[in-house]
Amino acid sequence: WMTSADERVRDSHRVLNGMICDWSDPTVFREPGSALWRRRSEIGAVIGIPGGAVNCRCVAGARVDEFLNNLLGEAA
C-alpha cells in the first residue's frame, strides 16, 4: 500500500502506507518482514483496495523481494 504522502491523505489510508495487504482479503494487513496478518480495524485503517475509495490516490506496489527470497533462498 502506497499513499500519495501529502496532507490530503486520509488518516485511515496513511496508517497502511508501506504495509503489505492481501488483495483477496481487504480486511487484513501485515508489516514488512512479519508473517502475522492483523485486522485493519485494529489500527483504524480503511477496508478496501488501494485506489478503491472515492477520490483515493493510493496505489498498490509490487513486493518482489519476498518472492525472490523464497524462490532463490535467503543467501541469493
N, C-alpha and C positions, 0 to 999 in steps of 0.2 A: 504494500500500500504506500503510495507516494502522494503527498499533498502538493499544492502549489506553493506552500511555505511563505504565505504572506498574511497580512492582517485580516483578510476576508475568509480565511479557512475557519470553518466551524469547529468548535471545541470537540464535538463528537467525532470529527474526522481527524483532527490534529493528534488525538491520542493513539490513532492507528498508524501514524506516519512511521515508516520503516519496519512495521510489523509484517509478519507472514500470515496471510489469510487463506483459508480453504475456500476455493471458488465453489465447490459443491455444497458447502455449509457456511453461509454468510453470517452465522451467529457466533463463530469462534475465531480465535487468532492465537498466534504464538510469537514469542520473541525470537529473533535470530539466535541460533545456537542452542535453543531449548527444544526439547521434544514434547513438552507439556502444552496441550491445547487448552485454552481458557475461554470462558464465555465473555463475549464483548460487553455484556451487561455489567460485568464486574468493574469495568473502567468507564462506563458511560459512553461507549463507542456506538457509532451508527451501525445498524444492521442492514447489510446490503453489499453490493459490489462497488468497486471504485468507479466513480462517474455516474452511478445509477440514480442518485438523488437529484431532484430539481436543482439546476444551476451548480452542480458539483463539478469541480475541476480536478478531482483526484484521478489518478491513473494506476493501473496495475503494472508492476515492473517484474520482469523475468528474473528469477533467482536460479542461476545455473551453477553457482558454486557448490551447493549441497548435492545437486545432481551429479556433477563431475566428481566430487569426492567419493560419492557412493559408487559411481561407475568405475573410477580408476583407483580407488583406495586413497586413504589419507596421505600416503607418502608421495603421491604424484604431484 
